[in-house]
Amino acid sequence: MANKQALRELQQRLAQRMQAAREAPQAASWLAVECAGLGLLLPLKQSGEIFTPVPLQAVPYTQPWMLGVANLRGGLHTVVDLSAFLGLRGPIPLTSAHRLVSINPDLGINCALLVDQLLGLRGDEQLQAEPDAPGHPDFAPARMRDGQGRRWQVLDLDALTQHPQFLRIVLN
């Protein structure tokens, strides 16, 4: 009998917590990565899976930042060196420290971005918006600063996939 009562109380507490979670405002979540020393925030909703580097098949006559294509979980993905695409440095060979971050399939493009390293997850409560500097492309809409003073550039992956230079290579 006591077990039934304890189970009911547990179910009530769980139901209350689930209701509170549904009613709480949802903060945007970010995947923090680094490319050529620059901290970047990728929206979790626009990011897909994270992969360790895999063998790439080179594609001739493409931009240097288009590293090739890779088989990721049975799907063929274009692999873009994000640092090189952003003009932060030239393309470099893959190492075991690099990671591939696939773009969410809901965005309609089979593409993975090569990043130098993963730095974890960030929430809006950890970040403060900074004044925007002019001249950023549409896919880099905001800058943030964390509690340790590190600056972060937000990348809108949906806008990135619509950028003419990106589309011209990835979809050809």
Backbone as a chain_set.jsonl record, in Angstrom:
{"seq": "MANKQALRELQQRLAQRMQAAREAPQAASWLAVECAGLGLLLPLKQSGEIFTPVPLQAVPYTQPWMLGVANLRGGLHTVVDLSAFLGLRGPIPLTSAHRLVSINPDLGINCALLVDQLLGLRGDEQLQAEPDAPGHPDFAPARMRDGQGRRWQVLDLDALTQHPQFLRIVLN", "coords": {"N": [[0.814, -1.192, 0.0], [1.923, 1.242, 0.789], [3.808, 1.52, -1.177], [2.225, 2.005, -3.421], [1.196, 4.526, -2.82], [3.563, 6.045, -2.739], [4.344, 5.777, -5.396], [2.228, 7.123, -6.686], [2.649, 9.724, -5.713], [5.167, 10.248, -6.808], [4.484, 10.184, -9.544], [2.776, 12.39, -9.637], [4.552, 14.483, -8.984], [6.293, 14.303, -11.179], [4.504, 14.887, -13.254], [3.877, 17.539, -12.61], [6.407, 18.74, -12.933], [6.835, 18.306, -15.676], [4.755, 19.829, -16.749], [5.529, 22.375, -15.868], [7.919, 22.608, -17.302], [6.933, 22.688, -19.905], [5.581, 25.113, -19.865], [7.536, 26.977, -19.329], [9.572, 29.565, -20.724], [11.325, 28.882, -23.685], [14.731, 28.899, -24.088], [17.046, 29.852, -26.578], [19.332, 27.502, -27.86], [22.749, 26.795, -28.304], [25.386, 25.443, -30.299], [28.659, 25.508, -29.567], [31.532, 26.202, -31.356], [34.903, 26.19, -32.67], [36.777, 27.919, -35.066], [39.711, 28.444, -36.646], [40.578, 29.881, -34.403], [38.437, 31.575, -33.92], [35.483, 31.958, -32.12], [32.424, 30.415, -32.673], [28.881, 30.348, -32.801], [26.502, 28.0, -33.384], [23.149, 27.524, -34.213], [21.353, 25.128, -32.394], [19.01, 23.98, -33.376], [19.368, 24.134, -36.08], [21.536, 22.649, -36.556], [22.952, 19.449, -37.226], [24.011, 16.146, -36.837], [27.12, 15.29, -35.174], [30.288, 14.416, -36.315], [33.285, 12.439, -36.335], [36.239, 13.019, -38.283], [36.078, 11.604, -41.542], [37.087, 9.533, -44.344], [37.426, 11.449, -47.31], [36.071, 12.064, -50.54], [37.563, 13.638, -53.08], [36.486, 16.434, -55.061], [36.853, 17.541, -58.232], [37.7, 20.79, -59.641], [36.469, 22.661, -57.914], [35.839, 25.141, -55.358], [38.519, 25.982, -53.089], [37.73, 25.676, -50.409], [35.787, 23.772, -50.459], [35.909, 20.69, -49.519], [35.32, 18.117, -50.374], [33.348, 15.136, -50.763], [31.553, 13.102, -48.422], [30.651, 9.995, -46.93], [28.267, 9.911, -44.666], [26.726, 8.261, -42.263], [25.496, 6.684, -44.244], [24.559, 8.563, -46.03], [25.321, 10.828, -48.65], [27.333, 13.574, -48.264], [28.263, 16.927, -48.843], [31.332, 18.363, -47.946], [32.403, 21.136, -46.258], [35.038, 23.297, -45.534], [34.756, 25.257, -42.959], [36.281, 27.348, -41.81], [37.943, 28.114, -43.943], [35.987, 28.839, -45.835], [34.895, 31.076, -44.58], [37.002, 32.755, -44.829], [38.995, 32.844, -42.929], [41.322, 31.392, -42.834], [43.397, 29.403, -45.011], [42.492, 26.233, -46.586], [43.116, 23.256, -44.682], [44.763, 20.108, -43.956], [42.785, 17.322, -42.796], [42.521, 16.472, -39.354], [42.57, 14.391, -36.397], [41.508, 15.931, -34.413], [39.686, 17.641, -35.567], [36.183, 18.198, -36.331], [33.162, 17.195, -37.908], [30.26, 18.891, -38.521], [27.094, 18.259, -39.252], [24.6, 19.816, -41.283], [21.294, 20.447, -40.326], [18.973, 18.147, -41.607], [16.416, 19.114, -42.163], [16.787, 21.561, -43.34], [17.197, 21.053, -45.947], [19.574, 20.366, -47.317], [22.372, 18.391, -47.97], [24.982, 18.565, -46.223], [28.071, 18.994, -44.524], [29.93, 20.738, -42.08], [33.281, 21.466, -41.622], [34.903, 21.901, -38.626], [37.315, 23.303, -36.358], [37.344, 22.595, -33.644], [35.092, 21.334, -31.118], [33.328, 23.156, -28.653], [31.37, 22.792, -26.811], [28.019, 23.194, -25.418], [25.925, 26.095, -25.352], [23.774, 28.356, -23.63], [21.243, 30.915, -23.907], [21.178, 32.313, -21.514], [23.786, 32.392, -20.733], [25.028, 34.207, -22.283], [25.616, 37.486, -23.651], [24.294, 39.945, -25.775], [26.19, 41.73, -28.191], [27.072, 44.958, -29.548], [26.522, 45.16, -33.016], [28.891, 44.898, -35.578], [29.295, 46.671, -38.616], [29.076, 45.297, -41.96], [28.992, 42.54, -41.852], [28.05, 39.409, -43.319], [24.715, 38.222, -44.238], [24.391, 35.714, -43.066], [25.732, 35.85, -40.693], [24.486, 37.102, -38.248], [24.69, 38.217, -35.616], [26.621, 39.174, -32.713], [28.03, 37.871, -29.723], [28.875, 37.82, -26.2], [30.426, 35.937, -23.675], [30.324, 35.012, -20.132], [32.991, 34.834, -19.402], [34.187, 36.673, -20.941], [34.751, 36.03, -23.562], [34.363, 36.49, -27.031], [31.782, 35.731, -29.374], [30.675, 34.722, -32.543], [27.603, 34.572, -34.054], [26.256, 32.182, -36.244], [23.937, 31.821, -38.732], [22.725, 29.032, -39.928], [20.764, 28.37, -41.774], [20.556, 30.71, -43.322], [23.173, 30.69, -44.248], [23.16, 28.448, -45.925], [21.71, 29.484, -47.98], [23.263, 31.399, -49.092], [24.672, 32.844, -51.967], [27.329, 32.145, -52.919], [27.903, 29.857, -51.441], [25.793, 28.146, -52.158], [26.259, 27.839, -54.913], [28.452, 26.14, -55.137], [27.896, 23.928, -53.45], [25.491, 22.831, -54.36], [25.946, 22.24, -57.005]], "CA": [[0.0, 0.0, 0.0], [2.821, 2.398, 0.862], [4.452, 1.632, -2.483], [1.27, 2.641, -4.332], [1.145, 5.946, -2.474], [4.833, 6.638, -3.172], [4.3, 5.832, -6.85], [1.312, 8.221, -7.052], [3.331, 11.0, -5.42], [6.2, 10.411, -7.835], [3.807, 10.522, -10.797], [2.289, 13.773, -9.53], [5.716, 15.377, -9.08], [6.748, 14.278, -12.573], [3.516, 15.607, -14.069], [4.054, 18.96, -12.324], [7.657, 19.179, -13.565], [6.645, 18.331, -17.129], [3.907, 20.985, -17.034], [6.367, 23.572, -15.678], [8.863, 22.667, -18.424], [6.19, 23.112, -21.103], [5.18, 26.509, -19.723], [8.718, 27.845, -19.217], [10.037, 30.033, -22.025], [12.455, 28.127, -24.201], [15.884, 29.696, -24.485], [17.761, 29.304, -27.731], [20.525, 26.75, -27.494], [23.806, 26.955, -29.293], [26.554, 24.584, -30.329], [29.837, 26.37, -29.639], [32.653, 25.599, -32.077], [35.989, 27.121, -32.944], [37.367, 27.84, -36.396], [40.86, 29.348, -36.755], [40.619, 30.726, -33.222], [37.206, 32.347, -33.778], [34.368, 31.248, -31.511], [31.197, 30.497, -33.451], [27.695, 29.743, -32.217], [25.597, 27.426, -34.38], [21.87, 27.182, -33.575], [21.163, 23.686, -32.287], [17.895, 23.545, -34.23], [19.823, 24.095, -37.467], [22.671, 21.735, -36.613], [22.607, 18.036, -37.244], [24.899, 15.283, -36.055], [28.545, 15.595, -35.118], [31.048, 13.25, -36.752], [34.733, 12.53, -36.427], [36.584, 13.044, -39.708], [36.01, 10.363, -42.308], [37.729, 9.735, -45.646], [36.687, 12.293, -48.244], [36.299, 11.911, -51.97], [37.776, 14.974, -53.639], [35.685, 16.82, -56.214], [37.69, 18.474, -58.997], [37.182, 22.075, -60.16], [35.63, 23.35, -56.936], [36.544, 26.104, -54.524], [39.419, 25.301, -52.138], [37.05, 25.385, -49.153], [34.928, 22.598, -50.64], [36.899, 19.632, -49.334], [34.927, 16.899, -51.065], [32.11, 14.528, -50.293], [31.774, 12.038, -47.448], [29.53, 9.141, -46.59], [27.958, 10.064, -43.251], [25.554, 7.422, -41.945], [24.856, 6.205, -45.462], [24.163, 9.68, -46.891], [26.421, 11.558, -49.275], [27.34, 14.965, -47.794], [29.33, 17.836, -49.23], [32.068, 18.803, -46.758], [32.923, 22.495, -46.426], [35.938, 23.792, -44.496], [34.109, 26.494, -42.548], [37.302, 28.39, -41.629], [38.359, 28.586, -45.268], [34.853, 29.52, -46.449], [34.762, 32.387, -43.943], [38.198, 33.554, -45.112], [39.826, 32.936, -41.721], [42.586, 30.759, -43.192], [43.262, 28.493, -46.136], [42.142, 24.869, -46.205], [44.187, 22.473, -44.085], [44.428, 18.678, -43.916], [41.976, 16.849, -41.673], [43.194, 15.809, -38.241], [41.618, 13.735, -35.495], [40.895, 16.959, -33.556], [38.59, 18.27, -36.299], [34.874, 17.57, -36.287], [32.214, 17.539, -38.955], [28.928, 19.19, -37.997], [26.168, 18.249, -40.384], [23.501, 20.771, -41.245], [20.042, 19.742, -40.089], [18.327, 17.738, -42.862], [15.221, 19.929, -42.405], [17.16, 22.713, -44.16], [17.152, 20.617, -47.337], [20.874, 20.307, -47.963], [23.263, 17.388, -47.382], [26.259, 19.245, -46.096], [28.708, 18.993, -43.206], [30.909, 21.802, -41.926], [34.479, 21.104, -40.879], [35.279, 22.876, -37.597], [38.571, 22.92, -35.712], [37.022, 21.861, -32.423], [33.825, 21.584, -30.433], [33.532, 23.781, -27.352], [30.238, 22.503, -25.948], [26.727, 23.835, -25.624], [25.72, 27.369, -24.661], [22.4, 28.828, -23.558], [21.126, 32.371, -23.953], [21.45, 32.9, -20.2], [25.236, 32.496, -20.574], [25.547, 35.112, -23.31], [25.063, 38.831, -23.782], [24.426, 40.475, -27.137], [27.132, 42.831, -28.364], [26.73, 45.782, -30.716], [26.946, 44.536, -34.259], [29.788, 45.661, -36.451], [28.789, 46.623, -39.991], [29.82, 44.541, -42.952], [28.833, 41.092, -41.729], [27.054, 38.847, -44.237], [23.42, 37.877, -43.647], [24.448, 34.495, -42.28], [26.413, 36.149, -39.429], [23.624, 38.204, -37.84], [24.867, 38.813, -34.287], [27.801, 38.83, -31.923], [27.717, 37.686, -28.311], [30.005, 37.694, -25.28], [30.057, 35.092, -22.538], [30.714, 35.488, -18.814], [34.446, 34.887, -19.313], [34.653, 37.737, -21.822], [35.023, 35.559, -24.921], [33.414, 36.904, -28.073], [31.242, 34.669, -30.212], [29.931, 35.134, -33.727], [26.471, 33.694, -34.352], [26.087, 31.827, -37.658], [22.62, 31.318, -39.097], [23.012, 28.007, -40.931], [19.764, 28.463, -42.84], [20.995, 31.797, -44.209], [24.418, 30.251, -44.886], [22.843, 27.539, -47.031], [21.099, 30.269, -49.055], [24.252, 32.346, -49.604], [24.948, 32.472, -53.364], [28.632, 31.461, -53.104], [27.775, 28.541, -50.841], [24.872, 27.362, -52.997], [26.828, 27.571, -56.237], [29.355, 24.991, -55.055], [27.315, 22.777, -52.758], [24.405, 22.215, -55.12], [26.345, 21.877, -58.386]], "C": [[0.859, 1.258, 0.0], [3.508, 2.614, -0.481], [3.539, 2.314, -3.492], [1.21, 4.142, -4.088], [2.417, 6.665, -2.941], [4.865, 6.779, -4.693], [3.393, 6.961, -7.334], [1.963, 9.583, -6.833], [4.41, 11.278, -6.452], [5.572, 10.818, -9.163], [3.294, 11.956, -10.774], [3.434, 14.769, -9.661], [6.228, 15.451, -10.512], [5.799, 15.055, -13.479], [3.648, 17.113, -13.855], [5.318, 19.504, -12.983], [7.51, 19.28, -15.083], [5.788, 19.53, -17.527], [4.711, 22.274, -16.908], [7.357, 23.717, -16.83], [8.164, 23.124, -19.699], [5.853, 24.591, -21.058], [6.36, 27.47, -19.656], [9.14, 28.311, -20.604], [11.291, 29.259, -22.438], [13.564, 29.078, -24.648], [16.531, 29.029, -25.696], [19.0, 28.586, -27.227], [21.502, 26.785, -28.655], [24.841, 25.844, -29.164], [27.748, 25.508, -30.528], [30.968, 25.598, -30.305], [33.732, 26.656, -32.262], [36.539, 26.84, -34.33], [38.466, 28.895, -36.477], [40.897, 30.354, -35.602], [39.372, 31.554, -32.982], [36.118, 31.472, -33.176], [33.098, 31.492, -32.308], [30.074, 29.789, -32.708], [26.772, 29.297, -33.34], [24.29, 27.078, -33.682], [21.675, 25.664, -33.557], [20.062, 23.176, -33.206], [18.302, 23.443, -35.689], [21.001, 23.145, -37.651], [22.16, 20.303, -36.612], [23.539, 17.26, -36.342], [26.336, 15.784, -36.12], [29.29, 14.307, -35.43], [32.541, 13.505, -36.582], [35.074, 12.514, -37.915], [36.567, 11.641, -40.329], [36.736, 10.608, -43.634], [36.816, 10.536, -46.591], [37.035, 11.926, -49.669], [36.402, 13.311, -52.55], [36.881, 15.193, -54.853], [36.496, 17.85, -56.999], [36.93, 19.742, -59.396], [36.205, 22.754, -59.211], [36.482, 24.364, -56.183], [37.439, 25.361, -53.533], [38.741, 24.931, -50.818], [36.073, 24.221, -49.252], [35.855, 21.384, -50.647], [36.578, 18.346, -50.078], [33.586, 16.421, -50.558], [32.462, 13.364, -49.37], [30.489, 11.255, -47.25], [29.34, 9.251, -45.076], [26.646, 9.345, -42.976], [24.78, 7.017, -43.195], [24.377, 7.298, -46.393], [25.387, 10.411, -47.419], [26.306, 13.032, -48.909], [28.522, 15.723, -48.397], [30.005, 18.302, -47.949], [32.739, 20.14, -47.072], [33.822, 22.837, -45.248], [35.422, 25.171, -44.102], [35.119, 27.63, -42.368], [37.726, 28.975, -42.969], [37.225, 29.334, -45.958], [34.701, 30.931, -45.892], [35.974, 33.283, -44.175], [39.114, 33.715, -43.909], [41.21, 32.346, -41.938], [42.332, 29.899, -44.424], [42.894, 27.102, -45.659], [43.356, 24.133, -45.642], [43.786, 20.999, -44.086], [43.61, 18.329, -42.67], [42.861, 16.205, -40.616], [42.128, 15.16, -37.354], [40.942, 14.735, -34.56], [39.715, 17.64, -34.245], [37.285, 17.508, -36.074], [34.066, 18.045, -37.485], [30.859, 17.741, -38.291], [27.989, 19.221, -39.193], [25.094, 19.31, -40.171], [22.212, 19.963, -41.127], [19.371, 19.405, -41.418], [17.064, 18.538, -43.19], [15.526, 21.158, -43.265], [17.326, 22.338, -45.635], [18.486, 20.564, -48.052], [21.729, 19.273, -47.233], [24.661, 17.968, -47.342], [26.755, 19.109, -44.669], [29.788, 20.061, -43.208], [32.081, 21.288, -41.107], [34.8, 22.232, -39.912], [36.535, 22.365, -36.906], [38.336, 22.153, -34.418], [35.655, 22.246, -31.898], [34.14, 22.174, -29.068], [32.334, 23.616, -26.431], [28.978, 23.239, -26.333], [26.672, 25.129, -24.828], [24.236, 27.696, -24.69], [22.389, 30.341, -23.575], [21.467, 33.022, -22.622], [22.948, 33.065, -19.944], [25.843, 33.588, -21.454], [24.869, 36.469, -23.243], [25.306, 39.302, -25.207], [25.413, 41.639, -27.122], [26.659, 43.691, -29.526], [27.31, 45.149, -31.973], [27.851, 45.471, -35.036], [29.246, 45.576, -37.874], [29.666, 45.744, -40.877], [29.725, 43.032, -42.822], [27.818, 40.597, -42.755], [25.782, 38.465, -43.482], [23.488, 36.643, -42.748], [25.21, 34.665, -40.961], [25.702, 37.329, -38.765], [23.946, 38.876, -36.509], [26.192, 38.375, -33.681], [27.395, 38.78, -30.458], [29.024, 37.668, -27.52], [29.543, 36.852, -24.104], [30.59, 35.68, -21.238], [32.216, 35.576, -18.613], [35.044, 35.954, -20.225], [34.967, 37.301, -23.243], [33.937, 36.02, -25.871], [33.049, 35.711, -28.943], [30.508, 35.3, -31.389], [28.831, 34.11, -33.966], [26.458, 33.435, -35.859], [24.696, 31.243, -37.842], [22.826, 30.315, -40.233], [22.002, 28.01, -42.066], [20.161, 29.556, -43.829], [22.286, 31.419, -44.927], [24.121, 29.359, -46.084], [22.191, 28.263, -48.205], [22.069, 31.28, -49.667], [24.657, 31.922, -51.013], [26.261, 31.724, -53.571], [28.565, 30.042, -52.555], [26.912, 27.632, -51.718], [25.499, 26.946, -54.314], [27.71, 26.331, -56.208], [28.644, 23.768, -54.516], [26.262, 22.081, -53.613], [24.787, 21.835, -56.553], [26.791, 20.454, -58.482]], "O": [[0.561, 2.223, -0.704], [3.761, 3.751, -0.879], [3.998, 3.103, -4.319], [1.179, 4.933, -5.031], [2.344, 7.77, -3.478], [5.354, 7.779, -5.218], [3.736, 7.674, -8.276], [1.842, 10.481, -7.666], [4.555, 12.408, -6.919], [6.084, 11.712, -9.837], [3.369, 12.66, -11.782], [3.312, 15.777, -10.358], [6.558, 16.531, -11.004], [6.237, 15.792, -14.363], [3.544, 17.884, -14.809], [5.306, 20.606, -13.532], [8.002, 20.225, -15.7], [6.064, 20.179, -18.536], [4.588, 23.167, -17.746], [7.609, 24.831, -17.288], [8.744, 23.869, -20.49], [5.839, 25.256, -22.094], [6.194, 28.664, -19.905], [9.075, 27.539, -21.561], [12.19, 29.021, -21.631], [13.346, 29.953, -25.487], [16.555, 27.804, -25.813], [19.636, 29.026, -26.269], [21.116, 26.802, -29.824], [25.132, 25.369, -28.066], [27.839, 26.206, -31.537], [31.321, 24.495, -29.887], [33.509, 27.847, -32.044], [36.74, 25.689, -34.72], [38.194, 30.092, -36.388], [41.207, 31.529, -35.801], [39.255, 32.184, -31.931], [35.859, 30.372, -33.663], [32.738, 32.636, -32.585], [30.29, 28.76, -32.067], [26.316, 30.109, -34.145], [24.311, 26.4, -32.654], [21.816, 25.001, -34.585], [20.159, 22.076, -33.75], [17.653, 22.738, -36.461], [21.412, 22.87, -38.779], [21.096, 19.995, -36.076], [23.82, 17.671, -35.216], [26.711, 16.577, -36.983], [28.977, 13.245, -34.891], [33.003, 14.642, -36.674], [34.276, 12.042, -38.724], [36.982, 10.655, -39.721], [36.974, 11.756, -44.008], [35.606, 10.317, -46.65], [38.161, 11.525, -49.965], [35.441, 14.079, -52.515], [36.559, 14.252, -55.579], [36.795, 18.924, -56.477], [35.701, 19.76, -59.476], [35.224, 23.354, -59.65], [37.699, 24.425, -56.36], [37.143, 24.22, -53.176], [39.145, 23.963, -50.173], [35.584, 23.736, -48.232], [36.502, 21.089, -51.652], [37.481, 17.565, -50.38], [32.796, 17.184, -50.001], [33.508, 12.73, -49.507], [29.388, 11.788, -47.385], [30.153, 8.746, -44.303], [25.583, 9.785, -43.415], [23.549, 7.012, -43.196], [23.833, 6.996, -47.455], [26.373, 10.585, -46.703], [25.296, 13.669, -49.207], [29.64, 15.211, -48.449], [29.326, 18.605, -46.968], [33.526, 20.259, -48.011], [33.42, 22.688, -44.094], [35.628, 26.143, -44.828], [34.83, 28.767, -42.741], [37.853, 30.191, -43.11], [37.466, 30.356, -46.601], [34.416, 31.87, -46.634], [35.975, 34.444, -43.764], [39.93, 34.636, -43.876], [42.169, 32.762, -41.288], [41.186, 29.695, -44.826], [42.971, 26.814, -44.464], [44.485, 24.361, -46.075], [42.604, 20.677, -44.204], [43.738, 18.971, -41.628], [43.816, 15.493, -40.928], [40.93, 15.368, -37.552], [39.906, 14.421, -33.974], [38.831, 18.164, -33.569], [37.284, 16.34, -35.683], [34.264, 19.146, -38.0], [30.371, 16.861, -37.581], [28.082, 20.107, -40.043], [24.734, 19.649, -39.044], [22.067, 18.917, -41.759], [19.215, 20.282, -42.268], [16.679, 18.636, -44.354], [14.614, 21.735, -43.856], [17.567, 23.205, -46.474], [18.534, 20.704, -49.274], [21.799, 19.286, -46.004], [25.422, 17.872, -48.305], [25.968, 19.108, -43.722], [30.475, 20.265, -44.209], [31.894, 20.739, -40.021], [34.952, 23.383, -40.321], [36.793, 21.162, -36.866], [39.035, 21.183, -34.125], [35.132, 23.322, -32.187], [35.089, 21.757, -28.403], [32.286, 24.24, -25.371], [28.873, 23.824, -27.411], [27.288, 25.249, -23.77], [23.529, 27.362, -25.641], [23.402, 30.98, -23.291], [21.981, 34.14, -22.585], [23.341, 33.798, -19.036], [27.041, 33.858, -21.374], [23.713, 36.59, -22.837], [26.378, 39.089, -25.773], [25.465, 42.422, -26.174], [25.929, 43.214, -30.394], [28.443, 44.668, -31.981], [27.603, 46.673, -35.134], [28.784, 44.515, -38.294], [30.832, 45.489, -40.578], [30.329, 42.312, -43.617], [26.835, 41.283, -43.035], [25.77, 38.392, -42.254], [22.734, 36.535, -41.781], [25.319, 33.712, -40.19], [26.245, 38.433, -38.721], [23.515, 40.007, -36.286], [26.79, 37.372, -34.07], [26.537, 39.539, -30.007], [30.113, 37.524, -28.075], [28.434, 37.017, -23.598], [31.234, 36.729, -21.245], [32.677, 36.316, -17.744], [36.263, 36.12, -20.278], [35.407, 38.117, -24.052], [32.748, 35.951, -25.561], [33.86, 34.824, -29.212], [29.803, 36.297, -31.232], [29.103, 32.913, -34.068], [26.629, 34.359, -36.654], [24.328, 30.275, -37.175], [23.074, 30.71, -41.373], [22.348, 27.686, -43.203], [20.107, 29.346, -45.041], [22.478, 31.783, -46.087], [24.749, 29.491, -47.135], [22.125, 27.719, -49.307], [21.736, 31.943, -50.65], [24.958, 30.749, -51.233], [26.298, 30.757, -54.331], [29.119, 29.121, -53.155], [27.272, 26.485, -51.981], [25.292, 25.825, -54.778], [27.712, 25.552, -57.161], [28.779, 22.679, -55.073], [26.159, 20.854, -53.585], [24.011, 21.17, -57.239], [27.156, 19.993, -59.563]]}, "num_chains": 1, "name": "protein.A"}
